[in-house]
Amino acid sequence: MFIDIAEADLQIWFEDKSRKQTIVDYIVNHDELNTLPKWERQGIQESERVRLWGLDNAKKVFDRLSYAKHISGNRSIADKGHTQLRPDLILISEDANYILVELKTRKETERQAVQELLAYSAAMKMQLPFTNEFMFVVVAVHWDTLLKFSVQSLIMDGKNVLPLVLESNQSGGYQLRILQSLFDVKLKVSYDPFYAMVPYTLATTVYFDGGNDLNARKARRLITNYFRRMSFEIAADCRKVRQSGFVLLWRNPLGFSSEIISMTVVTVNQYWEYNEHKPSFLHRHNGLPVNGVKRVQQNTAKLLRDEVYSRPRVKDAMLEELEDVFLSAEAWQAEASLYAQSSFSFDLIERHIDHDVETLIKQTGAIQLFECESGVNLKTLLSNMQDIKSVQIDILSTFGDVSDFLYNKRLCRIFHNINFATFNKLMEDFRRSRLDI
């Protein structure tokens, strides 16, 4: 039931309950945080796995809130006189987690809630650099659109957040309700994986030169361990941001003298339909979306196209047809300029490259430099691998839609030592599954 309460009164109520360690007693639907045990989650959809991850983090906040000690209420935490740094409540758990509680009762102030929490946690982290991870509790009467998406962004980023709605109960007192809808994020998008997925590869060559075999074997082991660690870290990053694709560790033996070892990251390019390598028979969606950012972006793209076509035309009939060709190409380029092509696969590799490890591997004297290479799309990658013939795939680590596809086939999201024919068949089947959406 909607209530009208001053923020100062809510502050007093919360401080009283936090000192008594009874805040959780007023959360009426805390049982919704009881999800599947982790050992029973094998084979569930990736989207559901992410939802459970957010609920798990909220459960961590709830459990620690039960025994958290009250530290302060509306007191400045600034060390240089910034009086505006005043968290509504600060508690500390038995596990040394600081729990920051933000209380909002008025519509015009609720949009500041997440901004304030992040500012408070940053200020405290700078003063207490070795403290445990922060936890957030957001309590609001009016959960407007901006506040919902702001808190949902924290949840999607893996933060420990407990979103609560303040209500009145039947006896006229206060109660709290977990806003469970913030944990539900369902994305269904149709795309052609062969042309929408973009690969980027980090590779090096190991040389087996006579008496240098011992160093070569050491280099191969170090490279394999390095790439394996990177692959799992990259896949974890992609699951957090709800990307789809896979990381591939594969080798190409060049006879008995050398071997190329590669790690390829493949992710979805959001604007693949505007890629210059997309076949002409795959048409872009012409209808404007009913609403959302896509409509805004397409409206702007249409204006750019109209500007090109509104220019004065030549009056020479012989040149008119040629001008139409040039105008069409220029209009397409103007429109495509708003749909930048993704470099996410490259960004992931750059983020996780460890130059110290690479230097250690180079010191074996058995490898060339580590080199990066961009690919056109998944179709080209598969074609190139098929031409190599001797490809050996050590690890296939999937995420997002690819993981969901494998779960539907009752397969694990991670493969070890699979042959290229099996991998290629999986990608072809995955493509068909996406085009059917």
C-alpha positions in Angstrom: 0.0 0.0 0.0 1.3 3.5 -0.9 2.4 5.6 2.0 3.3 9.2 2.5 6.3 9.6 4.8 9.0 12.3 5.3 12.5 11.1 4.6 13.6 12.4 8.1 11.0 10.1 9.7 12.0 7.2 7.6 15.6 7.9 8.7 14.7 7.7 12.3 12.7 4.4 11.8 15.6 2.8 9.9 18.2 3.8 12.4 16.1 2.4 15.2 15.7 -0.9 13.4 19.4 -1.1 12.4 20.5 -0.7 16.0 18.2 -3.5 17.0 19.3 -5.6 14.0 15.7 -6.2 13.0 15.5 -4.6 9.5 15.2 -8.1 7.9 12.2 -8.8 10.1 10.2 -6.2 8.1 11.0 -7.7 4.7 7.8 -9.7 4.0 8.9 -11.6 0.8 12.4 -12.6 1.7 11.6 -16.2 0.7 11.9 -15.1 -2.9 15.7 -15.0 -2.5 15.7 -18.7 -1.9 16.7 -20.0 -5.3 18.1 -23.3 -6.7 21.2 -24.5 -4.9 24.3 -24.0 -7.1 24.9 -27.7 -7.4 21.4 -28.1 -9.0 21.9 -25.4 -11.7 23.7 -27.5 -14.3 22.1 -27.2 -17.6 19.9 -24.1 -17.0 19.6 -21.3 -19.5 22.3 -18.6 -19.4 19.7 -15.9 -18.9 18.2 -17.8 -15.9 21.7 -18.3 -14.6 22.3 -14.5 -14.7 19.0 -13.9 -12.9 19.9 -16.3 -10.2 23.3 -14.7 -9.9 21.6 -11.3 -9.1 19.3 -13.0 -6.6 22.3 -14.7 -4.9 24.0 -11.3 -4.5 20.8 -9.9 -3.0 20.6 -12.9 -0.6 24.2 -12.2 0.5 23.1 -8.6 1.5 20.0 -10.0 3.2 21.9 -12.5 5.2 24.6 -10.0 6.3 21.9 -7.4 7.2 20.6 -9.8 9.8 23.6 -9.3 12.0 25.1 -6.1 10.8 26.1 -3.5 13.3 24.9 0.1 13.0 27.8 2.6 12.5 26.2 5.9 11.5 23.2 7.6 10.1 23.4 10.8 8.0 27.0 11.5 9.1 29.7 12.9 6.8 32.3 10.4 5.6 34.4 13.0 3.7 38.0 13.4 4.8 38.4 16.8 3.2 35.3 18.7 4.2 32.8 17.6 1.5 29.7 17.7 3.7 27.5 16.4 1.0 29.0 12.9 1.4 26.4 11.8 4.0 25.1 8.2 3.6 21.7 7.7 5.1 22.9 4.6 7.0 26.2 2.8 7.2 26.3 -0.7 8.7 29.1 -3.3 8.9 28.6 -7.0 8.7 30.3 -9.8 10.6 32.3 -10.5 7.4 33.6 -6.9 7.3 31.2 -5.8 4.5 30.1 -2.2 4.6 26.4 -2.0 3.9 25.3 1.4 2.6 21.5 2.1 2.8 19.9 4.8 0.7 16.4 6.0 1.6 14.2 7.8 -0.9 10.6 8.9 -0.3 10.2 11.7 -2.9 10.0 11.3 -6.6 12.3 14.2 -7.5 15.1 12.8 -5.3 15.0 9.1 -6.2 17.0 9.5 -9.4 20.0 10.4 -7.3 20.0 7.2 -5.2 22.5 5.1 -7.3 24.7 8.1 -8.0 25.0 8.8 -4.3 25.7 5.1 -3.3 28.5 4.9 -5.9 30.0 8.2 -4.7 29.9 7.1 -1.0 31.5 3.7 -1.7 34.2 5.3 -3.8 35.0 7.8 -1.0 35.2 5.0 1.6 37.3 2.8 -0.7 39.8 5.6 -1.1 40.1 5.8 2.7 39.9 2.1 3.4 41.5 0.5 0.3 41.6 -3.1 1.7 38.1 -3.3 2.9 35.8 -6.1 1.8 33.3 -5.6 -1.1 30.5 -3.0 -0.5 26.8 -3.9 -0.3 23.9 -1.7 -1.2 20.3 -1.4 0.1 18.0 0.9 -1.8 14.7 1.7 -0.1 12.2 3.8 -2.0 8.5 4.6 -2.0 8.3 5.5 -5.7 10.3 3.2 -8.0 10.1 5.3 -11.1 11.7 4.3 -14.5 15.0 5.9 -14.0 15.5 4.5 -10.5 14.5 1.0 -11.7 17.0 1.0 -14.6 19.8 2.5 -12.4 19.5 -0.2 -9.8 19.1 -2.8 -12.5 22.4 -1.6 -14.0 24.1 -2.3 -10.6 22.5 -5.8 -10.5 23.7 -6.5 -14.1 27.2 -5.4 -13.2 27.3 -8.0 -10.4 27.0 -5.6 -7.5 25.5 -6.8 -4.2 22.2 -4.9 -4.2 19.0 -5.4 -2.3 16.1 -3.3 -3.8 13.3 -2.7 -1.4 9.9 -1.0 -1.7 8.6 0.7 1.4 4.9 0.0 2.1 2.4 0.2 5.0 1.0 -2.9 6.5 -2.5 -3.7 7.7 -1.8 -2.4 11.2 -0.6 1.0 9.9 3.1 0.3 10.4 5.8 -0.1 7.8 6.9 -3.1 5.8 9.5 -3.8 3.1 9.1 -5.7 -0.1 11.9 -7.0 -2.4 11.4 -5.6 -5.9 12.0 -9.0 -7.6 11.2 -7.7 -11.1 14.5 -6.0 -11.3 16.3 -9.3 -11.5 14.4 -10.4 -14.6 16.2 -9.5 -17.8 15.2 -11.4 -20.9 16.7 -10.6 -24.3 15.6 -12.4 -27.5 17.2 -11.1 -30.7 17.3 -12.6 -34.1 20.7 -12.5 -35.9 22.7 -14.6 -38.3 25.8 -15.9 -36.3 27.8 -16.5 -39.5 27.8 -12.8 -40.3 27.0 -11.2 -36.9 29.8 -12.8 -34.9 33.2 -11.2 -35.1 36.4 -13.1 -34.3 39.7 -11.7 -33.0 42.7 -14.0 -32.5 45.9 -13.8 -30.4 48.5 -16.3 -31.6 52.1 -17.3 -31.6 54.3 -20.0 -33.2 56.4 -22.5 -31.3 59.5 -23.9 -33.0 60.9 -27.3 -32.4 64.6 -27.0 -33.5 66.6 -30.1 -32.7 68.1 -29.8 -29.3 65.6 -27.0 -28.5 62.7 -29.4 -28.0 62.8 -29.1 -24.2 62.4 -25.3 -24.4 59.7 -25.7 -27.0 57.6 -28.1 -24.8 58.0 -25.6 -21.9 56.9 -22.8 -24.1 53.9 -24.8 -25.4 52.8 -25.6 -21.8 53.2 -21.9 -20.7 51.2 -20.7 -23.7 48.4 -23.2 -23.2 48.1 -22.3 -19.5 48.2 -18.6 -20.4 45.5 -18.9 -23.0 43.4 -21.2 -20.9 43.3 -18.7 -18.0 42.5 -15.8 -20.4 39.7 -17.8 -22.1 37.9 -18.4 -18.8 38.3 -14.8 -17.7 37.0 -13.5 -21.0 34.0 -15.9 -21.0 33.2 -14.7 -17.4 33.4 -11.1 -18.5 31.0 -11.8 -21.4 28.5 -13.5 -19.2 28.4 -10.4 -16.9 27.5 -8.1 -19.8 25.2 -10.7 -21.5 27.3 -11.0 -24.6 27.0 -14.2 -26.8 29.7 -16.2 -28.4 32.7 -18.3 -27.5 36.5 -18.5 -26.9 38.4 -21.1 -28.9 41.8 -22.5 -28.0 43.2 -24.3 -31.0 46.5 -25.4 -32.6 47.8 -25.8 -36.1 50.8 -28.2 -36.3 53.1 -27.3 -39.2 54.8 -30.6 -39.7 57.4 -31.6 -37.0 59.2 -28.3 -37.0 56.7 -25.8 -35.6 53.1 -25.2 -34.3 50.8 -22.2 -34.3 48.9 -21.9 -31.0 45.9 -19.5 -31.1 43.1 -18.2 -28.9 40.2 -16.7 -30.8 37.4 -14.6 -29.1 34.1 -14.5 -31.0 31.3 -12.0 -30.0 28.2 -10.6 -31.6 28.5 -7.3 -33.5 25.3 -5.3 -32.6 25.2 -3.6 -36.0 26.2 -6.5 -38.2 23.5 -5.7 -40.7 25.5 -2.6 -41.6 28.8 -4.4 -42.0 30.3 -4.1 -45.5 31.0 -7.8 -45.5 27.4 -8.8 -45.1 26.0 -10.5 -48.2 23.6 -8.5 -50.2 20.9 -11.2 -49.9 20.6 -10.5 -46.2 18.4 -7.4 -46.0 18.2 -5.0 -43.1 15.0 -4.6 -41.2 13.2 -1.8 -43.0 10.4 -1.1 -40.5 11.0 1.3 -37.7 10.7 -0.2 -34.2 7.7 1.0 -32.3 9.9 2.7 -29.7 13.3 2.7 -28.0 16.8 3.7 -28.9 16.6 1.9 -32.3 13.9 4.2 -33.5 15.8 7.3 -32.4 18.9 6.1 -34.1 17.0 5.1 -37.3 15.3 8.4 -37.5 18.6 10.2 -37.4 20.0 7.8 -40.0 17.0 8.6 -42.2 17.7 12.4 -41.9 21.3 11.8 -43.0 20.1 9.8 -46.1 17.5 12.5 -46.9 20.3 15.2 -46.7 22.2 13.3 -49.4 19.3 12.9 -51.7 18.1 16.5 -51.2 21.1 18.0 -52.9 20.7 19.7 -56.3 20.8 17.1 -59.1 22.7 17.4 -62.4 20.6 18.2 -65.4 22.6 16.0 -67.8 20.5 13.0 -68.6 23.5 10.9 -69.5 25.1 11.5 -66.1 21.8 11.1 -64.1 22.0 7.3 -63.9 25.6 7.4 -62.8 24.8 10.1 -60.2 22.1 7.8 -58.8 24.6 5.1 -58.1 27.0 7.5 -56.4 24.2 9.0 -54.3 23.0 5.6 -53.2 26.4 4.6 -52.1 27.0 7.9 -50.3 23.6 7.7 -48.6 24.3 4.2 -47.4 27.7 5.3 -46.0 26.0 8.3 -44.2 23.5 5.9 -42.6 26.1 3.3 -41.7 28.3 5.9 -40.0 25.8 5.8 -37.1 26.1 2.1 -36.7 29.8 1.6 -35.7 31.1 -1.9 -36.0 32.0 -3.6 -32.7 35.6 -4.1 -31.5 34.5 -6.0 -28.4 36.4 -9.2 -29.2 39.6 -7.1 -29.6 38.9 -5.2 -26.4 38.5 -8.4 -24.4 41.9 -9.7 -25.5 43.5 -6.3 -24.9 42.0 -6.2 -21.4 43.4 -9.6 -20.4 46.8 -9.6 -22.1 49.6 -10.1 -19.5 52.8 -8.7 -20.9 54.8 -10.1 -18.0 53.6 -13.6 -18.8 54.3 -13.1 -22.5 57.9 -11.9 -21.7 58.4 -15.0 -19.6 57.3 -17.2 -22.4 59.5 -15.4 -24.9 62.5 -16.1 -22.7 62.3 -19.8 -23.6 63.7 -18.8 -27.0 61.2 -21.1 -28.7 58.5 -18.7 -29.9 57.9 -15.8 -32.2 56.2 -12.7 -30.9 52.5 -12.8 -29.9 50.5 -11.4 -32.7 46.8 -10.2 -33.0 44.6 -10.6 -36.0 41.1 -9.5 -36.7 38.6 -11.6 -38.6 35.8 -10.7 -40.9 33.1 -12.9 -39.4 32.4 -16.4 -38.1 31.7 -17.8 -41.6 35.2 -16.7 -42.7 36.8 -18.1 -39.5 35.2 -21.5 -40.1 36.2 -21.5 -43.8 39.8 -20.7 -42.9 40.0 -23.4 -40.2 38.6 -25.9 -42.6 41.3 -25.1 -45.2 44.0 -25.8 -42.6 43.0 -29.5 -42.3 45.2 -30.2 -39.3 43.3 -28.0 -36.8 43.3 -29.3 -33.2 40.8 -27.7 -30.8 41.8 -27.9 -27.2 39.0 -25.8 -25.5 35.7 -24.3 -26.6 34.3 -22.1 -23.8 30.9 -20.6 -24.7 28.6 -17.9 -23.2 25.2 -16.3 -23.8 23.1 -17.7 -26.7 25.7 -20.3 -27.6 25.6 -21.7 -24.1 21.8 -21.8 -24.1 21.9 -23.6 -27.4 24.2 -26.2 -26.0 22.1 -26.6 -22.9 19.0 -27.2 -25.0 20.9 -30.0 -26.7 21.9 -31.4 -23.3 25.5 -30.5 -23.8 28.0 -28.7 -21.6 28.9 -25.1 -22.3 32.7 -26.0 -22.3 34.2 -28.6 -24.6 37.7 -30.1 -24.4 39.6 -31.7 -27.3 36.9 -31.7 -30.0 37.5 -32.2 -33.7 36.8 -29.5 -36.2 34.0 -31.4 -37.9 32.1 -31.5 -34.6 32.7 -27.8 -33.9 31.7 -26.8 -37.4 28.4 -28.9 -37.1 27.6 -27.2 -33.8 28.0 -23.7 -35.3 25.8 -24.6 -38.3 23.1 -26.0 -35.9 23.5 -22.9 -33.7 23.0 -20.7 -36.8 19.8 -22.4 -37.7 18.5 -22.0 -34.1 19.1 -18.3 -34.2 17.5 -17.7 -37.6 14.3 -19.5 -36.4 13.7 -16.9 -33.6 
